[in-house]
Amino acid sequence: MTAGLRVLMAQFNATVGDIPGNAEGILSMTQDAVREQGAEMVVFPELALTGYPPEDLLLRPSIGVRVERAVAHIAANMPEVVLVFGAPQVTDEGLVNAAMVLDSGRVLGHAAKQYLPNQDVFDEKRWFIPAVETSVFELRGLPVAITICEDIWHERPAASAAEKGARLLINLNASPYHLNRQPERRERLARVARAHNLSIVYVNLVGGQDELVFDGGSLAFDGQGRECTRAPRFDEGLHAVMLDATGGILETEAAPEPDEDALAYRALCVGLRDYIGKNGFPSVVLGLSGGIDSALTLAVAVDALGADRVAAVMMPFRYTSGISLEDAERMTNGLGVEYRVLSIESIYEAFMGTLAESFGGQAADTTEENLQARIRGTLLMSLSNKFGSLVLTTGNKSELAVGYSTLYGDMAGGFSVLKDVSKTLVYRLSRWRNQEQEAIPQRIIERPPSAELAPDQKDEDSLPPYEVLDRILALYVEKDVSAEGIIAEGYAREDVMRAVRLVDINEYKRRQAPIGTRITQRGFGRDRRYPITNRWKAGD
């Protein structure tokens, strides 16, 4: 091997289940890497061939045949280069999460994942068996260890690689984004590299898959634990790492690192864009209220998809303020989206007339408020049905946590952009979005939040202030701190017990909510699994 081995980290946006399409994508990027950047080695993320996570598609009887066919196709058509990519492999012992290793059309073998995560959003022990040792390959004269994702968080794989004489450790990843995730990765990689005097190339997936979104941000560290290469976040592409004959890193390149609000906003855009694109929806439609949640949802939709694929509907009622109507029109005009106003007044009166005898003179309560939301949900779903547009719901994580939402009303839809975004983060992201150009009218950001389902209604009439509520919810939902533990941190017992009770009794609503992009360490969905029917009492 000559000095200057050029390794290309391929940040790849795979589509789950599209094995032939992903194979063509791997080939295309590999050809570009060789032709345009002189690559001698190209590395793709974990399970790039199937997309991640393929879930129970891995249990289909034909999975082995499909993967074998795709690997053979890649081998037959690849250029002269070392190629490493993730794919499931059927072995005599069972299915493994593997990294395929090819050189100029020859399949050299595979390395299998040793540590299978089975927490948070991961359930890999359902599908795979673990490997028992680290695989080391001689690639262009350099001993290279190959590990997969979770392996880098454990000591044994890297220690074994060093013991076997590896000079470079390649780690394939499908590591989902959540707030403040990258510092954890960088700290761990630096420590492992330094402890074992290994250069590390860490390649991560990009793109959205249902509620998960992958942020790329691939990294390279030298044997002293110095960060040498940093790829952009959320962008598909090829990024070079130059190695010398001993595996040392010769050149450095570092993409700018955006602040966390910018990354969170980008995560929402990518999550929505890929859900719409990979599922073949032509457009989206959402209900505007004149409030901040629907305003931020609209801004994300336009930034993710383009104004020509977004429609907004204002559905006023007697409690809708003139300010809300003005702000909604101003925002839609500014963003250039299709906009219509559909009054629900006559529809509401028709419903109430039909229900009058059944209600038997009962006093008005939240039933009438929920009816307004359900009429709006019906109108949006009808527009969706007629034009094929996916309905975006506009509720936030704080509301979903405490049940401040209406089943078959504002919860009716196919994708929830803000499902994992707390109310306080909604405000932060709205202000961030307005820094360069105002998309959200300032008055929307400054007004007290209200569902406008009753006269002079304010959210804080029913809930603690969001600054307090969101801190309580973060502890209870994301950290699993007990009610008494939260109270011990200085929060008022009344606020804590009320919030915790609302979270506990509203699981049935959350089970019926649409999916949405996960951006925190623990969202409502696949990584928080609580029973609907239970007699657990807050404070136990």
C-alpha positions in Angstrom: 0.0 0.0 0.0 1.2 3.5 -0.9 0.9 6.4 1.5 -2.2 8.4 1.1 -5.0 5.8 1.2 -8.1 7.7 0.4 -11.2 6.6 2.4 -14.6 8.0 1.5 -17.3 8.1 4.2 -20.6 7.8 2.4 -23.5 9.4 4.3 -26.3 7.5 2.6 -30.1 8.0 2.8 -31.5 4.5 2.4 -35.1 3.5 2.0 -36.2 0.7 4.2 -37.2 -2.4 2.2 -36.0 -1.1 -1.1 -33.0 -3.5 -1.5 -32.6 -3.1 -5.3 -32.9 0.7 -5.0 -30.5 0.9 -2.2 -28.0 -1.4 -4.0 -28.2 1.0 -7.0 -27.6 3.9 -4.7 -24.6 2.3 -3.1 -23.2 1.6 -6.6 -23.8 5.1 -7.8 -22.1 6.8 -4.8 -19.2 4.3 -5.0 -18.7 5.1 -8.7 -18.8 8.8 -7.9 -16.3 8.3 -5.1 -13.8 6.6 -7.4 -14.3 8.8 -10.5 -14.5 12.2 -8.8 -12.5 11.8 -5.6 -10.0 9.0 -6.4 -11.3 6.8 -3.6 -9.5 3.6 -2.7 -12.0 2.6 0.0 -15.7 3.6 0.4 -17.6 3.0 3.6 -21.4 3.0 3.9 -23.5 3.0 7.1 -25.1 0.1 9.1 -27.8 -1.9 7.1 -27.4 0.5 4.2 -28.7 -2.3 1.9 -32.0 -2.8 3.7 -32.4 0.6 5.3 -32.7 1.0 9.1 -34.6 -0.2 11.0 -36.1 -2.9 8.7 -37.9 -4.4 11.7 -39.9 -7.5 10.9 -39.0 -7.4 7.3 -36.0 -9.3 8.6 -38.3 -12.1 9.4 -39.5 -12.5 5.9 -38.4 -15.9 4.4 -36.9 -14.3 1.3 -34.6 -11.8 3.1 -31.5 -13.9 2.6 -32.1 -14.5 -1.1 -32.9 -10.8 -1.7 -29.7 -9.6 0.1 -27.5 -12.3 -1.6 -28.9 -11.2 -5.1 -28.2 -7.5 -4.3 -24.6 -8.2 -3.0 -23.9 -10.2 -6.2 -25.2 -7.3 -8.3 -23.0 -4.8 -6.5 -19.9 -7.0 -6.8 -20.5 -7.5 -10.5 -20.8 -3.8 -11.2 -18.5 -2.0 -8.7 -15.3 -0.3 -9.7 -11.8 -1.2 -8.5 -12.1 -0.1 -4.9 -12.6 -1.6 -1.4 -16.3 -1.3 -0.5 -17.8 -1.7 3.0 -21.6 -1.5 3.6 -24.1 -2.8 6.1 -26.4 -5.7 5.2 -28.1 -8.6 7.1 -26.5 -11.9 6.6 -27.9 -15.4 7.0 -25.3 -17.7 8.8 -25.5 -21.2 10.1 -26.2 -19.9 13.5 -28.8 -17.3 12.5 -29.2 -13.8 11.1 -26.5 -11.3 11.9 -26.3 -7.5 11.4 -23.2 -7.4 9.2 -20.8 -5.2 7.3 -20.0 -6.7 3.9 -16.5 -6.3 2.7 -15.7 -6.3 -1.1 -12.6 -5.5 -3.1 -12.9 -4.8 -6.8 -15.8 -7.3 -7.3 -14.6 -10.0 -4.9 -16.6 -10.6 -1.7 -13.9 -10.9 1.1 -16.4 -11.7 3.8 -18.3 -9.9 6.5 -18.0 -8.6 10.0 -20.9 -9.0 12.4 -22.3 -6.8 15.2 -21.3 -7.9 18.7 -23.6 -5.8 20.9 -27.2 -5.7 20.0 -29.1 -2.8 21.5 -32.4 -3.6 23.0 -33.4 -0.3 24.7 -35.0 3.0 23.7 -36.0 2.7 20.0 -33.9 -0.4 19.4 -35.1 -4.0 19.5 -32.3 -5.8 17.6 -32.3 -9.0 19.8 -35.7 -9.7 18.2 -34.0 -10.2 14.8 -30.3 -10.8 15.1 -27.8 -13.0 17.0 -24.6 -11.4 18.2 -21.1 -12.0 17.0 -18.5 -13.1 19.5 -15.3 -11.4 18.1 -14.0 -8.4 16.2 -13.2 -9.0 12.6 -10.0 -7.7 11.1 -9.3 -7.6 7.4 -6.1 -6.8 5.4 -7.3 -4.1 3.1 -4.8 -2.6 0.7 -1.9 -3.6 3.0 -3.6 -2.1 6.1 -5.0 -4.2 9.0 -8.6 -2.8 9.4 -11.1 -3.8 12.1 -14.7 -3.4 11.3 -17.4 -2.9 14.0 -21.0 -1.8 13.9 -22.7 1.0 15.8 -23.2 -0.2 19.4 -19.9 -2.0 19.4 -18.1 1.3 19.7 -19.8 2.0 23.1 -18.3 -1.1 24.6 -14.6 -1.7 25.5 -14.1 -5.2 24.2 -14.4 -4.7 20.4 -11.8 -2.0 20.2 -9.5 -3.7 22.6 -9.7 -6.9 20.6 -9.0 -4.9 17.4 -5.9 -3.5 18.8 -4.8 -6.9 20.1 -5.2 -8.3 16.6 -2.9 -5.6 15.2 -5.5 -3.3 13.6 -4.4 0.2 12.8 -7.7 1.5 11.6 -11.2 0.8 13.1 -14.2 1.4 10.9 -17.5 1.7 12.7 -20.8 1.6 10.6 -23.7 3.3 12.2 -27.4 3.9 12.0 -27.5 6.2 15.0 -30.7 8.3 15.3 -30.6 12.0 16.1 -31.8 13.4 19.4 -31.0 16.8 21.0 -27.3 17.1 22.0 -26.4 13.7 20.6 -23.2 14.5 18.8 -21.1 15.5 21.9 -21.7 12.1 23.3 -20.5 10.4 20.1 -17.4 12.6 19.9 -16.4 12.1 23.5 -16.7 8.3 23.2 -14.8 8.1 19.9 -12.0 10.3 21.2 -11.6 8.1 24.3 -11.6 4.8 22.4 -9.1 6.1 19.8 -6.8 7.4 22.5 -7.1 4.3 24.7 -6.1 1.9 21.9 -4.0 4.1 19.6 -6.4 3.5 16.7 -7.6 5.7 14.0 -11.4 5.6 13.8 -13.7 6.2 10.9 -17.3 6.5 12.1 -19.9 6.6 9.3 -23.5 7.4 10.1 -26.8 7.1 8.2 -28.8 10.2 7.1 -32.5 10.6 6.5 -35.9 9.9 8.0 -37.6 6.6 8.6 -41.0 6.8 10.2 -40.4 8.6 13.6 -36.6 8.2 13.5 -34.3 10.7 11.8 -30.6 10.1 11.2 -28.3 13.0 11.1 -25.1 11.8 9.5 -22.3 13.8 11.1 -19.7 11.1 10.3 -16.4 11.5 12.1 -12.8 10.5 11.9 -10.3 10.5 14.9 -6.6 9.8 14.9 -4.9 7.5 17.4 -4.3 10.4 19.8 -8.0 11.1 20.0 -8.0 14.2 17.9 -11.0 14.9 15.7 -9.7 15.1 12.1 -12.8 14.9 9.9 -16.4 16.0 10.6 -19.0 15.6 7.9 -22.1 17.8 7.7 -25.2 17.0 9.6 -28.3 15.8 7.8 -26.7 15.9 4.3 -26.2 12.9 2.0 -22.7 12.9 0.5 -19.1 11.7 0.3 -16.4 12.9 2.7 -12.8 12.1 2.5 -10.4 10.8 5.1 -6.7 10.5 4.1 -4.6 7.8 5.7 -0.8 7.1 5.7 0.7 3.6 5.4 0.4 3.0 9.2 -3.3 4.1 9.4 -2.5 7.6 10.6 -4.7 10.4 9.4 -2.9 12.9 7.1 -5.5 15.5 6.2 -8.3 17.2 8.1 -11.7 18.6 7.1 -14.4 19.8 9.5 -17.8 20.9 8.4 -19.4 23.7 10.5 -21.4 22.5 13.4 -24.8 24.3 13.7 -26.3 25.2 17.0 -28.8 22.8 18.6 -31.9 24.8 17.6 -30.8 24.8 13.9 -30.2 21.0 14.1 -33.6 20.4 15.7 -35.3 22.4 13.0 -33.4 20.6 10.3 -34.3 17.2 11.9 -38.0 18.2 11.7 -37.6 19.1 8.0 -35.8 16.0 7.1 -38.1 13.7 9.0 -41.2 15.2 7.3 -39.5 15.4 3.8 -38.6 11.7 3.9 -41.9 10.5 5.3 -43.7 12.3 2.5 -41.2 11.4 -0.2 -40.6 7.8 0.7 -44.4 7.1 1.1 -45.3 8.9 -2.2 -47.6 11.6 -1.0 -47.8 14.5 -3.5 -48.5 17.2 -0.9 -49.7 18.0 2.6 -52.6 20.0 4.1 -52.9 21.4 7.7 -55.3 23.4 9.7 -54.1 26.9 10.8 -55.4 28.4 14.0 -53.5 31.6 14.2 -51.5 30.1 17.0 -47.8 29.2 17.3 -48.0 25.5 16.9 -49.7 25.5 13.5 -47.5 28.4 12.4 -44.3 26.5 13.2 -45.8 23.4 11.5 -46.5 25.4 8.4 -43.0 26.9 8.3 -41.4 23.4 8.6 -43.7 22.0 5.9 -42.8 24.8 3.5 -39.0 24.5 4.2 -39.1 20.7 3.9 -41.4 20.4 0.8 -41.7 23.7 -0.9 -44.7 26.0 -0.9 -46.2 24.4 -4.0 -46.8 21.2 -2.0 -48.4 22.7 1.0 -52.0 23.9 1.6 -53.3 25.6 4.7 -56.9 25.8 5.9 -58.4 28.3 8.4 -61.6 27.0 9.9 -63.0 29.9 12.0 -65.8 29.7 14.6 -67.4 32.3 16.8 -64.5 32.1 19.3 -61.8 32.6 16.6 -60.3 36.1 17.1 -59.9 38.6 14.3 -56.2 38.6 15.2 -55.9 34.9 14.5 -57.5 35.4 11.1 -55.2 38.3 10.2 -52.1 36.5 11.3 -53.0 33.3 9.4 -53.6 35.2 6.2 -50.4 37.2 6.6 -48.3 34.1 7.2 -49.7 32.1 4.2 -49.3 35.1 1.9 -45.7 35.5 3.0 -44.9 31.9 2.5 -46.9 31.6 -0.8 -48.9 28.5 0.1 -52.4 27.7 -1.1 -54.9 29.0 1.5 -58.6 28.7 2.1 -61.0 29.7 4.8 -63.9 27.3 5.7 -66.2 28.5 8.4 -67.5 25.7 10.7 -70.4 27.8 12.2 -73.2 26.2 10.2 -71.8 22.7 10.5 -71.6 23.1 14.3 -75.2 24.3 14.4 -76.3 21.3 12.4 -74.5 18.9 14.7 -76.0 20.6 17.8 -79.4 20.5 16.3 -79.1 16.8 15.7 -77.8 16.2 19.2 -80.3 18.5 21.0 -82.7 15.8 22.0 -80.0 13.4 23.0 -78.2 15.9 25.1 -81.6 16.6 26.9 -80.8 20.1 28.1 -77.4 19.2 29.6 -75.1 22.2 30.4 -72.4 22.9 27.9 -69.0 21.5 28.8 -65.9 20.3 26.9 -68.1 18.2 24.7 -69.0 21.3 22.7 -65.4 22.4 22.5 -64.3 19.0 21.3 -67.0 19.1 18.6 -65.4 22.1 17.1 -62.1 20.3 16.8 -63.8 17.2 15.4 -65.5 19.2 12.7 -62.2 20.7 11.7 -60.6 17.2 11.7 -63.4 15.9 9.4 -62.9 18.8 6.9 -59.2 18.3 6.8 -59.5 14.5 6.3 -62.1 15.1 3.5 -59.6 17.4 1.7 -57.0 14.7 2.1 -59.3 12.1 0.8 -60.2 14.2 -2.3 -56.7 15.4 -3.3 -54.4 12.8 -1.8 -52.7 15.3 0.5 -51.4 14.0 3.8 -52.9 15.8 6.8 -50.3 17.2 9.2 -51.4 17.5 12.8 -50.1 20.5 14.7 -50.1 19.6 18.4 -46.9 19.6 20.4 -45.3 17.2 22.9 -46.5 19.1 26.0 -50.1 18.9 24.9 -49.8 15.2 23.9 -48.3 14.4 27.3 -51.2 15.8 29.3 -54.0 15.0 26.8 -54.6 18.6 25.9 -55.9 17.5 22.5 -59.0 15.9 20.9 -59.3 12.4 19.5 -60.6 12.5 16.0 -60.2 16.3 16.1 -56.9 18.1 16.1 -55.3 14.6 16.5 -56.7 13.5 13.2 -54.0 13.2 10.6 -51.1 11.2 9.2 -48.0 12.8 10.6 -47.3 15.0 13.6 -44.5 17.4 12.9 -44.2 18.6 16.5 -45.0 15.4 18.3 -41.7 15.4 20.1 -41.3 19.2 20.4 -42.2 20.7 23.8 -44.1 24.0 23.9 -41.1 25.9 25.1 -39.0 24.4 22.3 -41.8 25.4 19.9 -41.1 29.0 20.9 -37.4 28.6 20.6 -37.6 27.1 17.1 -40.1 29.8 16.0 -37.7 32.5 17.0 -34.8 30.7 15.4 -36.7 30.4 12.1 -37.4 34.1 12.1 -33.7 35.1 12.5 -32.9 35.4 8.8 -36.4 36.1 7.5 -39.7 36.4 9.3 -41.8 33.4 8.4 -44.0 33.5 11.5 -45.6 36.8 12.3 -44.1 38.2 15.5 -47.6 38.7 17.1 -48.2 34.9 16.9 -45.0 34.3 18.9 -45.9 37.0 21.5 -49.6 36.1 22.1 -50.6 33.9 25.0 -51.4 30.4 23.7 -55.1 29.5 23.4 -57.1 26.8 21.7 -59.9 29.4 21.1 -62.6 26.8 21.8 -64.3 29.0 24.4 -64.5 32.7 25.2 -61.2 34.3 26.4 -59.7 30.8 26.7 -56.0 30.5 27.6 -53.9 27.3 27.8 -52.7 28.2 31.3 -56.3 28.2 32.5 -56.1 24.4 32.4 -52.3 23.8 32.7 -49.4 25.0 34.7 -47.2 27.6 32.9 -45.4 25.9 30.1 -42.0 26.8 31.5 -42.9 24.8 34.6 -44.9 22.1 32.9 -42.1 21.3 30.4 -39.5 20.9 33.0 -41.7 18.5 35.0 -42.6 16.5 31.8 -38.9 16.3 30.8 -38.1 14.7 34.2 -41.1 12.4 34.3 -41.3 11.3 30.6 -37.7 11.5 29.4 -35.8 10.7 32.6 -38.4 8.5 34.4 -38.0 10.5 37.6 -40.8 9.7 40.1 -43.3 12.3 41.2 -41.7 12.5 44.6 -38.3 12.8 43.0 -39.5 15.8 40.9 -41.1 17.4 44.0 -37.7 17.0 45.8 -36.1 19.0 43.0 -38.2 22.1 44.1 -41.4 21.8 42.0 -44.8 22.5 43.7 -46.5 19.3 44.7 -49.8 20.4 43.2 -48.2 21.1 39.8 -46.3 17.8 39.8 -49.1 15.6 40.9 -51.5 17.2 38.4 -49.0 16.9 35.5 -48.1 13.3 36.3 -51.7 12.2 36.7 -52.6 13.8 33.3 -49.6 11.9 31.6 -50.7 8.6 33.1 -54.4 8.8 32.2 -53.8 9.9 28.6 -51.8 7.0 27.3 -55.0 5.8 25.4 -54.9 9.1 23.4 -51.3 8.8 22.6 -51.7 5.3 21.2 -54.1 6.7 18.6 -51.9 9.7 17.7 -50.1 9.8 14.3 -46.4 9.2 14.3 -44.0 12.2 14.2 -40.3 12.9 14.2 -38.4 12.0 17.4 -35.9 14.6 18.4 -35.5 14.0 22.2 -33.9 11.1 24.0 -37.3 9.7 24.8 -40.4 10.4 22.7 -43.9 9.1 22.8 -43.8 6.0 20.6 -41.5 3.1 20.2 -39.2 4.0 23.1 -41.8 4.7 25.8 -44.1 1.7 26.3 -46.6 2.1 29.0 -49.9 0.0 29.4 -53.2 1.8 28.8 -55.0 -0.4 31.4 -53.2 -0.3 34.7 -53.7 0.8 38.3 -50.3 2.3 39.0 -50.7 5.4 41.1 -48.6 8.5 40.9 -46.3 8.8 43.9 -45.9 5.0 44.4 
